[in-house]
Amino acid sequence: MNSSTIILLLLSVIIAGGLSYYQYFFKAKSKSKFGLLLALLRFITIFGILLLFINPVIARKTIEVVKTPLPIILDNSASIKDLKADKQALEVFTALAENKALQEKFEVQTYQFDTDVLPADSITFTGKQTRLDLVAKNLKSIYKNQQFPTVLISDGNQTSGEDYIFSFDSEKKVYPIVVGDTTTFMDLKIAQLNVNKYAFHKNKFPVEVFLNYNGTKSVNATFKITQGNSVLNEQTVSFSTSKKSASFSVLLPADRVGVQVFKATVSSKEQEKNIYNNSKNFAIEVIDQRTEVALISTIQHPDLGAIKRSIETNSQRKVTIIKPNEVKSLVDYNVLILYQPTAAFKGVFEQNKNTNVNTWIITGNNTDFNFLNQNQADYTFRMSGQSENYLSTLDKQFNLFSIDDFGFEQLPPLENSFGTITPKSNQNVMLSSRIRNIDTNQPLLSFSDNQGTRSAYLFGENIWRWRAEVFVTNKSFEKFDIFTDKIIQFLSSNNSKKSLVVNHERFYNSGDAIEIDAQYFNKNYELDEKARLTISVVNVATKQQKKYDLVRFSNSFKVNLDGLAAGKYAFVVKELNSNSSYSGNFEVLDFDIEKQFVNPDWNKLNQLALQTSGKAYLASQSDGLVQLLLADESYKAVQKTIVKKSPIIDWIWLLVLIATTLSAEWFIRKYNGLL
């Protein structure tokens, strides 16, 4: 409190005392037996009011002892129970958390972790994943700018996340207590299988296999991949004390369309403690992407053979060359290539008004442009009878799909009727045309996507020369064939806008997060934030049904279906306001990653301890850890002096006192007839 405040307080005392004396002693005509009491009440009232105006700041000092935090963190994952170490882990955890000596020196705080780090309220050892790296991240967040030790009770077997050894702060000591039997047991394990989510029908897909071995002698193991009762692959893999792992790839046939489930197993004649990790199920969705292409033409031309051969280099494509009058139904085709249309194509155009098959129109010297003007809505043609050679220039802004520039500007010219080509709707131009070195500002190859119906236009014949030129330059047709394949891929994919879009996987592993997200769009194809989405999930085998609401996130609705048992499921997502719905299915594969271990990972936990200058202990050595922590002089309680400053105007009791003295003075004067 500064000197000016003290002077103001002294003046307040003088003013309050003077006014009280003047009111009840100097000015009073007769003395009352209550005069002194009333003067005191008036003094307190006036002085209190003056205090509020002066508003001095009152400082209070308190001494607080701050102990070093000691987080004791217990692994709550199912692998602890599978290693039969749950009782041991809980006993060590309880003994450390309730140790009086540790509580006296440290601020003991207990946590548990599996897929997340939580206070140790309910320990069940049922966690589906082990995320040791999250422990490190949470400690850094909770105890910022503090120096403290950490006790970690775990088997060290992490199942997901980043490498935890380098996640912990190397300046803060970690003392792992390793629970479980560290005796080495003979064990064969499928460590990992890498496989794509999708494969094309009648192709082969690769499976990358990683096997691990733990033991003290040489072993010959048998690795198999089966589907039902059929053995698709079988081979012998040798292990020894110097060869603890093996990796190789297997090619499997994609013979059947749909989700195909396979089983990989590794076995030997030796006895194993844990055979659960000897097998692993995996699945792949086989897609039949076979595209039927009708190449319709009234004339014979080298372009027809070149286009057919180029497209059919992809085994999923089949091209049928047919005349317009031979077309009976367009339903059997995914893409139409209309080569130099004339009036003979009228029936094809009429049929396609109903079937809406995506088309690729190729023009040339034999094209009837007046007919095209009447039967398509993308371009207007004003052509002369004179032909012209057109060179190509790639538009760098084209982004409908990725394309490699294999030298378009050096390709031979295409021949087409001379004239003007004017777009009537929005077109995406890939190649523009030029005559010699003069740009025509007209398209040579363009694409459109109008409400889900896709079209392509090539304004020029003799594309066979392009394919031949690519072969001369690269000794291969590959670059040209990829170019045509991407055009067919664009045309064979419908991009029709759906009001309800649902994203999900075809299969999940047990223990993985099973999330399904959805988006609902209004008639203007804008995300509807007021949509009400529900999902009904049915187990195909048991017919058990569960219903959930999808929760709104930033730009989608999501639902978490964790906890579903292994099996096949069908589901329906419904938007309640519009009754729009989406049906799908998925399969939960029987795979528990927490059952893959036969030993705690002593080596990795010990490496963590060395990385942080700590020390690893077995569960039976926890008393030694207690003694080390108590003897460590670097962790001492800190005595802090805390000064709390508060202005007197914040004192509610001063206002109460002023109100009380005013009320008491008025009551006494009123009661005694002094008013």
VOGU-3710 file (C-alpha; in Angstrom, 3 decimals, decimal comma):
1> mnsstiilll> 0,000/0,000/0,000  1,569/3,276/-1,071  1,847/6,470/0,969  -0,887/8,339/-0,884  -3,383/5,613/-0,058  -2,386/5,731/3,628  -2,871/9,527/3,683  -6,321/9,137/2,084  -7,258/6,505/4,677  -6,183/8,830/7,548
11> lsviiaggls> -8,219/11,656/6,029  -11,187/9,271/5,770  -10,888/8,437/9,475  -10,770/12,145/10,352  -13,725/13,000/8,086  -15,844/10,081/9,363  -14,996/10,898/12,997  -15,608/14,622/12,526  -19,008/14,136/10,893  -20,080/11,631/13,570
21> yyqyffkaks> -18,955/14,023/16,373  -20,695/16,952/14,718  -23,965/14,997/14,283  -24,275/13,418/17,714  -22,228/15,599/20,125  -21,600/19,124/18,863  -24,983/19,681/17,195  -27,074/17,656/19,688  -29,338/19,771/21,947  -29,616/17,054/24,595
31> kskfglllal> -27,467/14,132/25,372  -28,872/10,666/24,730  -27,681/7,456/26,330  -27,449/6,034/22,763  -25,339/8,948/21,444  -22,022/7,138/21,588  -23,462/3,999/19,876  -25,137/6,048/17,163  -21,954/8,042/16,592  -19,998/4,775/16,208
41> lrfitifgil> -22,521/3,430/13,696  -22,379/6,696/11,720  -18,569/6,589/11,793  -18,490/3,030/10,417  -20,974/3,923/7,649  -19,141/7,034/6,471  -15,718/5,423/6,719  -16,949/2,363/4,789  -18,331/4,555/1,991  -15,092/6,530/1,792
51> llfinpviar> -13,160/3,229/1,660  -15,159/2,219/-1,398  -14,242/5,488/-3,114  -10,545/5,129/-2,256  -10,646/1,398/-3,145  -7,274/0,372/-1,665  -5,757/-2,922/-2,865  -5,229/-5,480/-0,101  -2,373/-7,989/-0,521  -2,418/-11,353/1,270
61> ktievvktpl> 0,480/-13,793/1,370  0,020/-17,578/1,588  2,661/-20,296/1,553  1,947/-23,392/-0,602  3,997/-26,583/-0,884  4,070/-27,942/-4,460  5,075/-31,588/-4,784  6,574/-33,157/-7,899  3,855/-34,978/-9,885  4,259/-38,762/-10,187
71> piildnsasi> 1,956/-40,189/-12,874  1,482/-43,952/-12,453  0,036/-45,303/-15,693  -1,449/-48,787/-16,120  -1,916/-50,684/-19,390  -5,644/-51,531/-19,600  -5,476/-53,468/-22,888  -6,691/-57,047/-23,316  -3,157/-58,331/-23,975  -2,409/-57,989/-20,229
81> kdlkadkqal> -5,173/-60,483/-19,463  -4,174/-62,733/-22,381  -0,648/-62,932/-20,939  -2,238/-63,835/-17,553  -0,631/-60,775/-15,999  -3,790/-58,865/-15,034  -3,669/-59,710/-11,311  0,053/-59,024/-11,142  -0,334/-55,664/-12,896  -3,230/-54,585/-10,666
91> evftalaenk> -1,367/-55,546/-7,479  1,730/-53,554/-8,478  -0,408/-50,584/-9,546  -2,384/-50,554/-6,278  0,753/-50,941/-4,132  2,463/-47,983/-5,807  -0,612/-45,742/-5,864  -1,276/-46,318/-2,129  2,332/-46,137/-0,947  2,395/-43,566/1,901
101> alqekfevqt> 6,055/-42,651/1,422  5,494/-41,883/-2,270  2,373/-39,873/-1,456  4,328/-37,826/1,060  7,066/-36,933/-1,432  5,099/-36,827/-4,699  1,737/-35,738/-6,013  0,699/-39,270/-7,051  -1,757/-39,308/-9,965  -3,069/-42,507/-11,564
111> yqfdtdvlpa> -4,085/-43,141/-15,181  -5,013/-46,048/-17,436  -4,632/-46,380/-21,191  -5,614/-48,510/-24,178  -6,986/-46,562/-27,170  -6,983/-43,425/-25,005  -5,519/-42,151/-21,737  -8,065/-41,802/-18,928  -8,115/-41,488/-15,111  -7,771/-44,917/-13,481
121> dsitftgkqt> -11,396/-45,190/-12,383  -12,368/-48,614/-13,745  -9,644/-51,057/-14,736  -10,995/-54,011/-16,740  -8,127/-55,088/-19,067  -10,483/-55,216/-22,045  -9,002/-52,502/-24,295  -9,033/-53,456/-27,986  -5,872/-51,530/-28,904  -2,662/-50,405/-27,169
131> rldlvaknlk> -1,553/-46,829/-27,863  1,598/-46,166/-25,828  2,413/-43,140/-27,966  -0,742/-41,437/-26,667  0,620/-41,745/-23,122  3,628/-39,644/-24,122  1,483/-37,029/-25,880  -0,915/-36,691/-22,937  1,897/-36,361/-20,400  3,416/-33,517/-22,434
141> siyknqqfpt> 0,024/-31,802/-22,518  -0,876/-32,274/-18,829  2,508/-31,470/-17,268  3,851/-28,619/-19,360  7,191/-27,132/-18,234  7,488/-29,541/-15,301  10,217/-32,019/-14,431  8,785/-35,327/-13,194  9,276/-39,113/-13,343  6,752/-41,506/-14,908
151> vlisdgnqts> 5,937/-45,048/-13,809  4,598/-47,126/-16,721  3,085/-50,540/-15,946  2,718/-52,401/-19,244  3,720/-55,395/-21,368  5,138/-53,009/-23,981  3,181/-54,580/-26,850  1,861/-51,648/-28,879  -0,724/-52,473/-31,556  -1,203/-49,107/-33,267
161> gedyifsfds> 0,187/-45,603/-33,365  3,689/-44,160/-33,641  6,854/-45,679/-32,186  6,522/-44,881/-28,490  10,237/-44,991/-27,691  10,838/-41,637/-29,324  7,445/-40,185/-28,365  8,434/-39,666/-24,713  10,451/-36,611/-23,659  14,068/-37,772/-23,284
171> ekkvypivvg> 14,582/-35,194/-20,488  11,945/-36,794/-18,246  12,701/-40,203/-16,756  10,394/-43,133/-17,470  10,448/-46,210/-15,235  8,690/-49,111/-17,006  7,466/-52,018/-14,858  7,235/-55,013/-17,182  4,375/-57,402/-16,373  3,975/-60,917/-17,781
181> dtttfmdlki> 6,220/-63,931/-18,177  9,470/-62,940/-19,907  10,477/-66,569/-20,510  11,168/-67,179/-24,220  8,588/-69,489/-25,808  8,685/-70,963/-29,294  6,249/-68,956/-31,398  5,418/-68,530/-35,082  3,462/-65,429/-35,957  1,901/-63,781/-38,989
191> aqlnvnkyaf> 3,109/-60,281/-38,236  1,422/-58,525/-41,140  -0,425/-59,065/-44,391  -0,533/-56,278/-46,959  -3,253/-56,555/-49,566  -5,174/-54,072/-51,719  -8,829/-53,400/-50,954  -9,910/-54,087/-54,527  -8,954/-56,367/-57,414  -10,319/-56,744/-60,924
201> hknkfpvevf> -12,193/-59,873/-61,911  -10,094/-62,553/-63,670  -6,874/-60,785/-62,729  -4,346/-61,750/-60,063  -3,694/-59,676/-56,967  -0,584/-59,665/-54,731  -0,492/-60,478/-51,015  2,602/-59,356/-49,132  3,368/-61,642/-46,176  5,547/-60,934/-43,107
211> lnyngtksvn> 6,275/-63,828/-40,726  8,097/-63,681/-37,367  9,716/-66,457/-35,348  10,683/-66,584/-31,671  12,632/-69,605/-30,488  16,010/-71,197/-29,811  16,306/-73,767/-32,616  15,813/-74,152/-36,362  12,251/-74,745/-37,573  10,618/-75,489/-40,930
221> atfkitqgns> 7,191/-73,879/-41,076  4,354/-74,376/-43,557  2,555/-71,302/-44,825  -0,869/-71,654/-46,487  -3,533/-69,389/-47,930  -6,960/-70,993/-48,147  -10,457/-70,012/-49,196  -13,014/-72,348/-47,727  -11,689/-75,857/-48,328  -9,456/-74,824/-51,241
231> vlneqtvsfs> -5,713/-74,340/-50,749  -4,654/-71,470/-53,015  -1,003/-71,309/-52,008  1,315/-73,468/-49,885  5,052/-73,164/-49,258  7,732/-74,028/-46,721  9,555/-71,278/-44,830  12,704/-71,939/-42,782  13,611/-70,110/-39,544  16,592/-70,309/-37,191
241> tskksasfsv> 18,175/-68,397/-34,320  19,826/-66,127/-36,898  16,778/-65,844/-39,183  13,862/-64,588/-37,106  11,668/-63,215/-39,880  10,645/-63,812/-43,478  8,790/-61,776/-46,076  7,522/-62,720/-49,528  4,691/-62,028/-51,966  1,992/-64,359/-53,247
251> llpadrvgvq> -0,209/-63,870/-56,314  -3,809/-65,039/-55,904  -6,506/-65,316/-58,604  -9,557/-63,020/-58,485  -11,999/-65,583/-59,886  -15,245/-64,523/-58,220  -16,931/-61,119/-58,052  -17,722/-59,608/-54,646  -16,057/-59,628/-51,235  -13,797/-62,670/-50,983
261> vfkatvsske> -12,474/-63,757/-47,578  -9,218/-65,711/-47,296  -7,300/-67,264/-44,412  -3,519/-67,272/-44,041  -1,955/-69,789/-41,618  1,570/-70,680/-40,558  2,321/-73,867/-38,616  5,061/-76,321/-37,716  5,476/-79,639/-35,894  6,701/-77,838/-32,750
271> qekniynnsk> 4,467/-77,139/-29,750  3,427/-73,477/-29,384  2,044/-71,586/-26,397  -0,060/-69,229/-28,521  -1,552/-70,477/-31,789  -4,019/-67,585/-32,180  -1,379/-65,516/-33,963  -0,702/-68,387/-36,414  -3,641/-67,409/-38,587  -5,086/-64,230/-39,964
281> nfaievidqr> -8,152/-63,586/-42,091  -8,085/-61,017/-44,849  -10,516/-59,968/-47,525  -10,587/-58,237/-50,869  -13,427/-56,962/-53,013  -13,290/-58,301/-56,544  -14,808/-55,857/-59,025  -16,108/-56,785/-62,438  -15,188/-53,682/-64,416  -15,646/-55,231/-67,816
291> tevalistiq> -16,707/-52,523/-70,222  -18,640/-53,333/-73,384  -17,876/-50,796/-76,116  -19,844/-50,543/-79,371  -17,762/-49,038/-82,199  -20,439/-48,046/-84,738  -19,489/-47,068/-88,280  -20,863/-47,206/-91,821  -17,419/-47,137/-93,463  -14,210/-49,125/-93,395
301> hpdlgaikrs> -11,257/-47,170/-92,002  -7,848/-47,933/-90,394  -9,009/-45,951/-87,354  -11,479/-48,711/-86,441  -8,809/-51,381/-86,052  -6,448/-49,037/-84,216  -9,139/-47,962/-81,738  -10,269/-51,552/-81,134  -6,733/-52,862/-80,524  -5,853/-49,910/-78,287
311> ietnsqrkvt> -8,923/-50,227/-76,073  -8,693/-54,031/-75,793  -5,132/-53,904/-74,424  -7,044/-53,583/-71,139  -8,466/-57,069/-70,577  -11,505/-55,504/-68,897  -12,621/-53,899/-72,175  -14,328/-55,500/-75,153  -14,958/-53,615/-78,401  -17,569/-54,719/-80,933
321> iikpnevksl> -17,432/-53,126/-84,401  -20,948/-52,896/-85,741  -22,980/-51,050/-88,365  -25,852/-48,727/-87,317  -28,535/-50,909/-88,921  -27,248/-53,945/-87,010  -27,737/-52,346/-83,570  -30,700/-54,004/-81,871  -30,290/-52,816/-78,283  -27,924/-50,365/-76,612
331> vdynvlilyq> -28,588/-51,794/-73,143  -25,762/-54,312/-73,629  -23,145/-51,577/-74,031  -21,450/-49,253/-71,562  -19,898/-46,878/-74,116  -20,805/-45,967/-77,709  -18,134/-44,800/-80,175  -19,962/-43,194/-83,103  -17,458/-43,028/-85,935  -18,320/-40,337/-88,493
341> ptaafkgvfe> -22,118/-40,259/-87,962  -24,470/-39,780/-90,881  -28,228/-40,014/-91,334  -27,820/-43,798/-91,071  -27,181/-43,269/-87,340  -30,655/-41,821/-86,712  -31,941/-45,033/-85,110  -28,912/-45,175/-82,784  -29,455/-41,590/-81,602  -33,171/-42,254/-81,081
351> qnkntnvntw> -32,481/-45,361/-78,974  -29,875/-43,517/-76,913  -32,398/-40,870/-75,888  -33,905/-43,562/-73,641  -30,810/-45,532/-72,650  -28,456/-42,522/-72,106  -25,303/-44,501/-72,877  -22,214/-42,292/-72,795  -20,876/-41,566/-76,283  -17,624/-40,716/-78,038
361> iitgnntdfn> -18,297/-39,016/-81,393  -15,434/-38,990/-83,912  -15,854/-36,814/-87,007  -14,040/-36,692/-90,358  -14,479/-36,153/-94,063  -17,444/-38,568/-94,254  -19,417/-36,984/-91,369  -22,858/-35,466/-91,981  -22,556/-32,295/-89,871  -26,116/-31,180/-90,632
371> flnqnqadyt> -27,320/-34,447/-89,098  -25,100/-33,868/-86,046  -26,496/-30,360/-85,582  -29,970/-31,878/-85,291  -29,093/-34,811/-83,003  -26,721/-33,503/-80,336  -26,817/-30,457/-78,052  -23,130/-29,797/-77,346  -21,850/-28,116/-80,523  -23,002/-26,188/-83,570
381> frmsgqseny> -21,138/-27,023/-86,787  -20,766/-24,693/-89,777  -18,548/-26,698/-92,096  -17,488/-26,358/-95,711  -16,860/-29,149/-98,181  -13,118/-28,545/-98,000  -10,934/-30,750/-95,768  -8,117/-29,494/-93,565  -5,272/-30,989/-91,505  -5,382/-30,087/-87,804
391> lstldkqfnl> -2,461/-30,363/-85,375  -3,040/-30,672/-81,614  -2,095/-28,561/-78,593  -2,566/-29,836/-75,027  -4,533/-27,580/-72,685  -2,543/-27,505/-69,413  -5,674/-26,484/-67,476  -7,532/-29,697/-68,307  -8,389/-31,450/-65,025  -11,263/-33,870/-65,616
401> fsiddfgfeq> -8,749/-36,684/-65,244  -4,968/-36,957/-65,218  -3,232/-37,254/-68,557  0,435/-37,568/-69,530  1,734/-35,398/-72,357  3,490/-37,921/-74,593  4,156/-35,303/-77,276  0,748/-34,246/-78,580  2,176/-31,280/-80,471  4,520/-33,589/-82,454
411> lpplensfgt> 1,780/-36,029/-83,499  0,637/-36,195/-87,151  -2,360/-33,992/-88,062  -5,923/-35,250/-88,056  -8,138/-34,586/-91,059  -11,545/-32,952/-90,740  -13,848/-30,663/-92,713  -12,856/-26,992/-92,576  -15,245/-24,715/-90,706  -16,248/-23,354/-87,307
421> itpksnqnvm> -17,170/-25,455/-84,277  -19,080/-23,486/-81,623  -19,894/-24,984/-78,189  -23,512/-24,693/-77,016  -22,818/-25,887/-73,456  -19,936/-26,072/-71,026  -17,131/-28,173/-72,530  -13,784/-29,331/-71,123  -11,201/-29,085/-73,884  -8,176/-31,376/-73,613
431> lssrirnidt> -6,697/-30,719/-77,057  -7,223/-27,586/-79,129  -6,529/-27,462/-82,852  -4,131/-25,456/-84,936  -3,449/-25,226/-88,662  0,319/-25,346/-89,085  1,440/-22,817/-86,440  -1,820/-20,851/-86,255  -4,185/-21,561/-83,351  -7,802/-21,910/-84,438
441> nqpllsfsdn> -9,195/-21,440/-80,886  -11,367/-24,469/-81,583  -11,427/-27,868/-79,882  -9,855/-31,008/-81,272  -10,676/-33,305/-78,355  -13,216/-32,282/-75,712  -15,413/-33,754/-72,986  -18,694/-32,848/-71,323  -20,571/-34,036/-68,264  -24,204/-32,964/-68,276
451> qgtrsaylfg> -26,270/-34,218/-65,308  -24,468/-37,547/-65,234  -24,423/-38,120/-69,006  -20,902/-37,956/-70,383  -19,738/-37,290/-73,918  -16,434/-37,021/-75,786  -15,729/-35,467/-79,183  -12,713/-35,988/-81,455  -12,844/-33,674/-84,460  -10,656/-35,486/-86,964
461> eniwrwraev> -9,968/-38,865/-88,529  -6,688/-40,828/-88,935  -6,056/-41,301/-85,223  -4,334/-44,559/-86,276  -1,382/-42,385/-87,278  -1,087/-41,191/-83,669  -0,776/-44,751/-82,419  1,805/-45,562/-85,072  3,814/-42,414/-84,263  3,852/-43,284/-80,540
471> fvtnksfekf> 5,209/-46,739/-81,404  7,939/-45,274/-83,660  9,011/-42,844/-80,916  8,757/-45,157/-77,873  9,014/-48,662/-79,406  5,722/-49,347/-77,666  2,005/-48,557/-78,030  1,661/-48,256/-74,239  1,414/-44,466/-73,893  -1,257/-44,174/-76,579
481> diftdkiiqf> -3,179/-47,158/-75,189  -3,179/-45,595/-71,704  -4,497/-42,392/-73,275  -7,461/-44,169/-74,897  -8,055/-46,257/-71,773  -8,496/-43,104/-69,705  -11,022/-41,784/-72,187  -13,016/-45,025/-71,966  -12,664/-45,021/-68,167  -14,133/-41,499/-68,066
491> lssnnskksl> -17,019/-42,465/-70,332  -17,779/-45,750/-68,567  -18,082/-44,067/-65,140  -21,368/-42,368/-64,375  -21,080/-39,410/-62,061  -24,765/-38,904/-61,422  -25,451/-36,849/-58,328  -27,164/-38,692/-55,525  -28,931/-36,950/-52,669  -27,650/-39,466/-50,077
501> vvnherfyns> -23,977/-40,434/-50,324  -22,657/-43,052/-47,876  -18,987/-44,034/-47,455  -17,962/-47,271/-45,760  -15,487/-50,118/-46,020  -16,507/-53,558/-47,231  -14,794/-55,262/-44,296  -13,285/-54,388/-40,905  -11,053/-56,232/-38,455  -12,404/-56,924/-34,957
511> gdaieidaqy> -11,200/-54,153/-32,675  -10,829/-51,613/-35,471  -12,924/-48,466/-35,500  -16,056/-49,196/-37,542  -17,134/-45,801/-38,848  -19,712/-45,020/-41,501  -20,162/-41,457/-42,717  -22,850/-39,989/-44,926  -23,767/-36,752/-46,665  -27,254/-35,606/-47,634
521> fnknyeldek> -27,724/-33,004/-50,383  -30,807/-30,926/-51,177  -32,209/-30,372/-54,670  -29,563/-27,736/-55,401  -26,933/-30,283/-54,429  -26,008/-28,306/-51,308  -25,105/-30,084/-48,088  -28,230/-30,174/-45,909  -27,176/-29,520/-42,333  -30,718/-30,105/-41,040
531> arltisvvnv> -30,924/-33,668/-42,347  -31,932/-36,400/-39,888  -30,024/-39,588/-40,644  -30,436/-42,963/-38,958  -28,843/-46,337/-39,601  -30,240/-49,811/-39,025  -27,635/-52,594/-38,780  -28,634/-56,270/-38,976  -26,421/-59,277/-38,273  -27,079/-61,578/-41,251
541> atkqqkkydl> -26,612/-64,778/-39,211  -28,456/-63,928/-35,963  -30,904/-61,357/-37,445  -30,168/-59,124/-34,447  -30,920/-55,494/-35,308  -29,498/-52,279/-33,896  -30,438/-48,702/-34,704  -28,328/-45,574/-34,327  -28,536/-41,868/-35,158  -25,770/-40,363/-37,269
551> vrfsnsfkvn> -24,080/-37,400/-35,582  -23,418/-34,141/-37,435  -19,755/-33,220/-37,955  -18,195/-30,412/-39,999  -19,242/-31,594/-43,467  -20,803/-35,016/-42,945  -22,762/-37,235/-40,577  -20,982/-40,100/-38,817  -21,761/-43,139/-36,707  -19,367/-45,368/-34,767
561> ldglaagkya> -20,318/-49,057/-34,678  -17,470/-50,283/-32,459  -18,178/-53,468/-30,543  -19,861/-55,471/-33,304  -19,044/-59,179/-33,179  -17,344/-60,887/-36,112  -19,795/-61,696/-38,902  -21,634/-60,318/-41,924  -23,890/-57,286/-41,564  -26,444/-55,528/-43,760
571> fvvkelnsns> -27,403/-51,923/-43,091  -29,751/-49,207/-44,284  -29,079/-45,475/-43,883  -32,269/-43,391/-44,082  -32,933/-39,648/-44,176  -36,148/-39,210/-42,189  -37,393/-35,969/-43,770  -37,236/-37,168/-47,387  -37,251/-40,974/-46,877  -34,134/-41,237/-49,056
581> sysgnfevld> -32,215/-44,405/-48,225  -29,003/-46,267/-48,980  -28,476/-50,006/-48,490  -25,124/-51,702/-48,091  -23,251/-54,449/-46,324  -19,923/-55,104/-44,664  -18,157/-57,893/-42,832  -16,308/-57,834/-39,512  -13,401/-60,271/-39,701  -12,473/-62,376/-36,676
591> fdiekqfvnp> -9,116/-60,862/-35,801  -8,090/-59,716/-32,316  -4,725/-58,006/-32,478  -4,342/-58,082/-28,684  -4,073/-61,899/-28,801  -1,008/-61,864/-31,033  1,597/-61,832/-28,241  3,196/-64,560/-26,109  5,660/-62,380/-24,168  5,965/-58,827/-22,931
601> dwnklnqlal> 8,349/-56,723/-24,988  11,101/-56,323/-22,384  13,668/-55,129/-24,925  11,558/-52,233/-26,139  10,527/-51,084/-22,678  14,140/-51,292/-21,541  15,137/-49,219/-24,576  12,529/-46,632/-23,559  14,020/-46,499/-20,058  17,546/-46,004/-21,421
611> qtsgkaylas> 16,321/-43,351/-23,868  14,902/-41,296/-20,965  17,694/-42,088/-18,423  15,287/-44,222/-16,402  15,383/-47,915/-15,549  13,172/-50,894/-16,398  11,919/-53,208/-13,628  10,114/-56,506/-13,427  6,894/-56,623/-11,415  8,695/-58,409/-8,564
621> qsdglvqlll> 11,216/-55,551/-8,363  8,743/-52,729/-7,755  10,041/-52,185/-4,194  13,410/-51,287/-5,698  11,714/-48,641/-7,820  10,064/-47,152/-4,720  13,428/-46,891/-2,944  15,034/-45,289/-5,998  12,272/-42,660/-6,285  12,425/-41,836/-2,571
631> adesykavqk> 16,218/-41,506/-2,668  16,270/-39,313/-5,789  17,120/-35,803/-4,543  16,286/-34,196/-7,895  12,576/-34,447/-7,070  11,916/-32,127/-4,119  8,817/-30,307/-2,980  8,918/-26,580/-3,770  7,641/-23,997/-1,285  5,880/-21,164/-3,046
641> tivkkspiid> 4,767/-17,831/-1,606  1,555/-16,789/-3,263  0,525/-13,139/-3,054  -3,118/-12,528/-3,745  -4,191/-8,923/-4,355  -7,815/-7,885/-4,274  -9,387/-4,382/-4,356  -11,589/-3,628/-1,368  -14,530/-2,892/-3,663  -14,727/-6,653/-4,267
651> wiwllvliat> -15,374/-7,286/-0,562  -19,054/-8,088/-0,402  -18,930/-8,107/3,386  -18,007/-4,403/3,460  -21,233/-3,604/1,601  -23,135/-5,806/4,038  -21,502/-3,968/6,982  -22,430/-0,538/5,570  -26,013/-1,647/5,001  -26,179/-3,138/8,526
661> tlsaewfirk> -24,852/-0,014/10,290  -27,195/2,257/8,339  -30,166/0,041/9,179  -29,187/-0,243/12,840  -28,735/3,557/13,192  -32,120/4,242/11,609  -33,883/1,616/13,732  -32,397/2,887/17,036  -33,264/6,494/16,261  -36,770/5,562/15,121
671> yngll> -37,415/3,386/18,167  -36,245/6,075/20,561  -38,057/8,955/18,878  -34,894/10,660/17,682  -36,094/11,146/14,082
//
